Amino acid sequence: MSEKESVCVTGGSGFIGSWLVRLLLGRGYTVHATVKNLASNWILILLELEREFGDRAVLWAEDEGETKHLRAMEGAEASRLRLFQIDLLDPASIHAAIRGAVGVFHLASPCIVDRVHDPERELLDPAVKGTLNVLRAAKESGVKRVVVTSSISAIVPSPSWPADVVKDENCWTDVDYCKQNEIWYPASKTLAEKAAWEFAKENGLDVVVVNPGTVMGPVIPPSINASMAMLFRLLEGCSEEYANFYMGSVHVKDVALAHILVYENTSASGRHLCVESIAHWSDFASKVAELYPEYKVPRFPKDTQPGLLRAQYPSKKLIELGMEFHSMEQIIKDAVESLESKDFIS
Ligand SMILES: NC(=O)c1ccc[n+]([C@@H]2O[C@H](COP(=O)([O-])OP(=O)(O)OC[C@H]3O[C@@H](n4cnc5c(N)ncnc54)[C@H](OP(=O)(O)O)[C@@H]3O)[C@@H](O)[C@H]2O)c1
């Protein structure tokens, strides 16, 4: 394996970020991975343990940091993994993480889908201003290409899209509809992606975008993220239909690989829908119920996403770049096995 250039992954300790860091290290890249709290978790644990156990706390605390799973990755040794603490609203912290990197993968963004009290502060500012801060730092550092992680949430909800046309990269979430209905996560992803395209155009920065569906699969970090929590709740019997959030699922490893494909293929441009298929939450739930009858998965009406046309291979742009998507069945099996083996669910 030849040693490659340095790249920066914002949100490197998250669900998708951890897989991306693992694949990049495996390909020989040097990775600058950013986390929100490099030290504070350690300090909190350290203080608690120190109170209880005295000196031994120092050793134990180092083992409990949110970066332990990154440090344990093959290739993390020999300075090929560098960790940086950033705050998306602090340009200086972002500059420090990006300096020296040739490419940037911008994943960090708040993933809060319910109980939003202050949308501006909790979601919109970090998503939009954070993206602009990352792009500005990339431009100033002479970065060659930036991959921005957007979402299907920048594609749906889109109520005025023609009912007989399959949704694709030309479809955009209706931000006014989101604001009127207080659906803040899609608003944040859409405004952030639009800001990225505007910045790229005005500043001549090479930006390419991946729009993943609902991401599931093996979990590397010590806790589960919002999309794996959807599966967790389904297995627990929750009957929420996610009418404005769901459009299909995708394996977490495929999402990480899609980021690398669009980074490495200079011909890749624009948005890239990244889903195994366009499906309704009801399709996903009934497949989970079929595979895992021992869980109390609820029954849903046939169409949980009113007006969403199903499609077998909608991610044509990524398939043309060589992507082979895991099936929905494999996504579910890998995700449930991970939840069970890590004792998130039993
Ligand atoms: N999961 C999905 O189904 C899905 C689908 C489409 C798109 N996406 C997008 O994929 C990206 C990664 O999501 P994920 O699923 O991997 O979720 P995740 O595990 O919650 O990762 C989000 C990451 O963003 C970081 N972050 C959030 N706010 C930050 C802030 N103010 N400053 C610095 N870092 C901040 C978090 O850092 P810490 O871990 O250090 O807190 C975390 O690493 C996000 O942009 C998300 O919108 C996810």
The ligand as an ORCA input file, in Angstrom:
! r2SCAN-3c Opt
* xyz 0 1
  N     -26.835      8.909      9.784
  C     -27.599      9.189      8.751
  O     -28.594      8.509      8.487
  C     -27.237     10.333      7.855
  C     -27.913     10.438      6.638
  C     -27.579     11.484      5.772
  C     -26.597     12.383      6.124
  N     -25.970     12.277      7.335
  C     -24.941     13.265      7.654
  O     -23.724     12.596      7.893
  C     -22.923     13.369      8.791
  C     -22.433     12.478      9.926
  O     -23.559     11.983     10.630
  P     -23.544     10.641     11.502
  O     -24.733      9.870     11.122
  O     -22.227     10.009     11.456
  O     -23.871     11.220     12.948
  P     -22.965     11.444     14.243
  O     -22.357     10.162     14.640
  O     -23.860     12.130     15.220
  O     -21.854     12.424     13.724
  C     -21.995     13.820     13.709
  C     -20.623     14.403     13.926
  O     -20.692     15.824     13.878
  C     -19.906     16.336     14.943
  N     -20.440     17.638     15.376
  C     -21.738     17.963     15.579
  N     -21.840     19.230     15.976
  C     -20.582     19.735     16.025
  C     -20.028     20.997     16.376
  N     -20.802     22.020     16.771
  N     -18.690     21.158     16.294
  C     -17.899     20.135     15.920
  N     -18.355     18.921     15.578
  C     -19.684     18.711     15.628
  C     -19.997     15.311     16.028
  O     -18.849     15.424     16.837
  P     -18.705     14.653     18.246
  O     -18.922     13.175     17.959
  O     -17.325     14.924     18.639
  O     -19.776     15.199     19.107
  C     -20.045     14.004     15.254
  O     -18.753     13.493     15.034
  C     -23.786     14.552      9.242
  O     -23.488     15.654      8.428
  C     -25.208     14.058      8.935
  O     -26.097     15.131      8.713
  C     -26.258     11.267      8.204
*
